[in-house]
Amino acid sequence: MTGCVVKLGGVSRVLLIEDDPAVREGLELALTRHGHRVRAVESGELGLERLRAEMPDVVVLDVMLPGMDGFEVCRRIRAAGQVPIIMLTARGDDIDVVAGLEAGADDYVVKPVQPRVLQARIGAVLRRIGREQAELERYGELSIDRAALVVAKGGVAVALAPTELRLLLELSATPGRVHTRQQLLESVWEHGYFGDSRLVDACVQRLRAKIEDDSAAPVYVQTVRGFGYRFGPV
């Protein structure tokens, strides 16, 4: 699997991986009522099997799973493809949040999960992926096809996770302009005032590792100390 296919204007497919029966059944019912087609499983191993059988539009993944934990499941999903991943964590502290983001998660929701919050996050991630802008842009060795949502470096396609791609599209839309973390949270994650700036920093690190020659001396995604990030100048 090398890409991510998203249902736009139709029923979205959600893979829910949650071991707690009450939580799993409650979220499955709530998401179904919101119009999603939900496949719910109780373990990471079963989730990976389901993923291979039918690619969902988004994965909702619990951190604390029996057997293979959510972080390892997240890493395996991300290694196989670019489907969006929203992690469910019992804690909002650095341990779970940062570990999940570093494993490749696009977003997270803290338990106890409010269905309307999870629905909002799922809707946001699907809307972000669905945005298209028809123009091929070139910046040095980096090319960005906004219509096809394809990024290449030196003519070789770069596999970006959905949030990484959205961040790159947002920054590169206005080269040289400085974006604060809060602005990026609102435009890329759609979190608004209560967004977590760690989402931005972790995503920037992952993006740099994929598109920069030297992530310690970035050319494309640059840090403006005390303010935020900008794209270029290249």
C-alpha positions as CSV (number, residue, x, y, z in Angstrom):
1,M,0.0,0.0,0.0
2,T,1.5,3.3,-1.0
3,G,-1.4,5.8,-0.9
4,C,-4.5,6.8,1.0
5,V,-7.9,6.7,-0.6
6,V,-10.7,8.8,1.0
7,K,-14.4,8.7,0.5
8,L,-15.6,12.1,-0.4
9,G,-19.3,12.8,-0.6
10,G,-20.1,9.2,0.5
11,V,-20.0,6.9,3.5
12,S,-16.6,6.9,5.2
13,R,-15.2,3.7,6.4
14,V,-13.8,3.7,10.0
15,L,-11.7,0.9,11.5
16,L,-12.1,1.1,15.3
17,I,-9.6,-0.9,17.3
18,E,-10.6,-0.9,21.0
19,D,-10.4,-3.7,23.5
20,D,-13.0,-2.4,26.0
21,P,-16.3,-3.9,25.0
22,A,-18.4,-1.1,26.4
23,V,-16.3,1.7,24.8
24,R,-16.1,-0.2,21.5
25,E,-19.8,-0.8,21.3
26,G,-20.6,2.7,22.3
27,L,-18.3,4.4,19.8
28,E,-19.4,2.0,17.1
29,L,-23.0,2.9,17.6
30,A,-22.3,6.6,17.8
31,L,-20.2,6.7,14.7
32,T,-22.7,4.6,12.8
33,R,-25.4,7.1,13.7
34,H,-23.2,9.8,12.3
35,G,-23.2,8.0,8.9
36,H,-19.9,6.1,9.1
37,R,-19.5,2.5,8.1
38,V,-17.7,1.1,11.2
39,R,-15.6,-2.1,11.5
40,A,-14.8,-2.7,15.2
41,V,-12.2,-5.2,16.5
42,E,-10.8,-5.8,19.9
43,S,-7.1,-6.2,19.3
44,G,-4.2,-4.8,17.2
45,E,-3.7,-8.1,15.5
46,L,-7.3,-8.3,14.3
47,G,-7.1,-4.7,13.3
48,L,-4.1,-5.3,11.0
49,E,-5.9,-8.3,9.5
50,R,-9.0,-6.1,8.8
51,L,-6.8,-3.4,7.4
52,R,-5.3,-5.8,4.9
53,A,-8.7,-7.1,3.9
54,E,-10.4,-3.7,3.5
55,M,-8.6,-0.3,3.5
56,P,-10.6,2.1,5.7
57,D,-10.7,5.9,5.3
58,V,-9.6,6.4,8.9
59,V,-8.4,4.3,11.8
60,V,-9.4,5.0,15.4
61,L,-6.9,3.2,17.5
62,D,-6.7,2.7,21.3
63,V,-3.3,3.0,22.9
64,M,-3.8,0.3,25.6
65,L,-4.5,-2.9,23.8
66,P,-3.8,-6.5,24.9
67,G,-0.9,-8.2,23.1
68,M,0.4,-5.8,20.5
69,D,0.0,-2.3,22.0
70,G,-1.4,0.7,20.1
71,F,1.9,2.3,19.4
72,E,3.2,-0.8,17.6
73,V,0.0,-1.2,15.7
74,C,0.3,2.5,14.7
75,R,3.9,2.0,13.4
76,R,2.8,-1.0,11.4
77,I,-0.1,0.8,9.8
78,R,2.0,3.8,9.0
79,A,4.8,1.5,7.5
80,A,2.2,-0.1,5.2
81,G,0.3,3.0,4.0
82,Q,-0.9,6.5,4.7
83,V,-4.3,6.0,6.1
84,P,-5.1,8.6,8.8
85,I,-4.8,7.4,12.4
86,I,-6.6,9.0,15.4
87,M,-5.3,7.5,18.7
88,L,-7.4,7.1,21.8
89,T,-5.4,7.7,25.0
90,A,-6.3,7.5,28.6
91,R,-3.9,10.3,29.4
92,G,-3.2,13.7,27.9
93,D,0.4,13.8,29.2
94,D,3.6,13.7,27.1
95,I,4.1,9.9,27.5
96,D,1.1,8.7,25.4
97,V,0.7,11.8,23.2
98,V,4.3,12.1,22.1
99,A,4.8,8.4,21.7
100,G,1.6,8.2,19.5
101,L,2.6,11.1,17.3
102,E,6.1,9.8,16.9
103,A,4.6,6.4,15.9
104,G,2.8,8.2,13.1
105,A,-0.6,9.2,14.4
106,D,-2.3,12.2,12.8
107,D,-4.3,13.2,15.9
108,Y,-5.4,12.0,19.3
109,V,-8.5,12.1,21.6
110,V,-8.2,11.7,25.4
111,K,-10.5,9.2,27.2
112,P,-13.2,9.2,28.2
113,V,-14.1,9.8,24.6
114,Q,-17.0,12.1,23.8
115,P,-18.5,10.8,20.6
116,R,-19.1,14.3,19.3
117,V,-15.5,15.2,19.8
118,L,-14.3,12.0,18.0
119,Q,-16.8,12.7,15.2
120,A,-15.4,16.2,14.8
121,R,-11.8,14.9,14.6
122,I,-12.8,12.3,12.0
123,G,-14.7,14.9,10.0
124,A,-11.8,17.3,10.2
125,V,-9.2,14.7,9.0
126,L,-11.4,13.6,6.1
127,R,-12.0,17.2,5.0
128,R,-8.3,18.0,5.1
129,I,-7.4,15.1,3.0
130,G,-10.2,16.0,0.5
131,R,-8.8,19.5,-0.2
132,E,-7.3,19.7,-3.7
133,Q,-5.7,22.6,-5.5
134,A,-4.9,22.2,-9.2
135,E,-1.3,23.3,-9.7
136,L,2.1,21.6,-9.9
137,E,4.7,23.6,-7.9
138,R,8.5,23.2,-8.0
139,Y,10.9,24.3,-5.2
140,G,14.4,23.2,-5.9
141,E,14.4,19.4,-6.1
142,L,10.9,19.3,-4.4
143,S,7.8,19.2,-6.5
144,I,4.2,19.4,-5.2
145,D,1.2,18.3,-7.3
146,R,-1.7,19.8,-5.4
147,A,-4.3,18.2,-7.7
148,A,-3.0,14.7,-7.4
149,L,-1.7,15.2,-3.8
150,V,1.7,13.9,-4.8
151,V,5.0,15.1,-3.5
152,A,8.3,14.1,-5.2
153,K,12.0,14.9,-4.5
154,G,14.5,14.6,-7.3
155,G,11.7,12.9,-9.4
156,V,11.1,10.2,-6.8
157,A,7.8,10.1,-5.0
158,V,7.9,10.8,-1.3
159,A,5.4,8.9,0.9
160,L,3.8,11.3,3.3
161,A,1.3,10.6,6.0
162,P,-2.0,12.6,5.5
163,T,-1.1,15.2,8.2
164,E,2.4,15.6,6.9
165,L,1.0,16.3,3.4
166,R,-1.5,18.8,4.7
167,L,1.1,20.6,6.7
168,L,3.4,20.8,3.6
169,L,0.5,22.0,1.5
170,E,-0.4,24.7,4.0
171,L,3.2,26.0,4.4
172,S,4.1,25.9,0.7
173,A,0.9,27.7,-0.3
174,T,2.6,31.0,1.0
175,P,6.4,30.6,0.7
176,G,8.3,32.8,3.1
177,R,5.3,33.5,5.3
178,V,5.7,32.7,9.0
179,H,2.9,30.5,10.5
180,T,2.5,30.3,14.2
181,R,1.8,26.9,15.8
182,Q,-1.7,28.1,16.7
183,Q,-2.4,29.1,13.1
184,L,-1.2,25.7,11.9
185,L,-3.3,23.9,14.4
186,E,-6.4,25.8,13.2
187,S,-5.7,25.4,9.5
188,V,-4.2,21.9,9.4
189,W,-5.7,20.2,12.4
190,E,-8.8,22.3,12.8
191,H,-8.4,22.3,16.6
192,G,-8.9,25.9,17.3
193,Y,-8.1,27.4,20.6
194,F,-7.6,24.2,22.5
195,G,-5.1,22.6,20.1
196,D,-1.9,21.0,21.3
197,S,1.2,22.6,19.8
198,R,3.1,19.2,20.2
199,L,1.1,18.0,17.2
200,V,2.7,20.6,15.0
201,D,6.3,20.0,16.3
202,A,6.1,16.3,15.9
203,C,4.6,16.5,12.4
204,V,7.3,19.0,11.4
205,Q,10.0,16.6,12.6
206,R,8.5,13.7,10.6
207,L,8.1,15.8,7.5
208,R,11.7,17.1,7.6
209,A,13.0,13.6,7.9
210,K,11.3,12.8,4.6
211,I,11.9,15.9,2.4
212,E,15.1,17.5,3.7
213,D,18.6,16.4,2.9
214,D,19.6,17.3,6.4
215,S,16.7,17.6,8.9
216,A,19.0,19.4,11.3
217,A,19.6,22.2,8.7
218,P,16.2,22.3,6.9
219,V,15.9,24.1,3.6
220,Y,12.1,23.7,3.0
221,V,10.4,23.7,6.4
222,Q,12.3,26.3,8.5
223,T,11.9,27.3,12.1
224,V,11.5,30.9,12.9
225,R,12.5,31.1,16.6
226,G,9.9,32.5,18.9
227,F,7.2,32.5,16.1
228,G,6.7,29.2,14.3
229,Y,7.5,27.8,10.9
230,R,7.8,28.9,7.3
231,F,8.3,27.3,3.9
232,G,11.6,28.4,2.3
233,P,12.9,30.5,0.9
234,V,14.5,27.8,-1.2
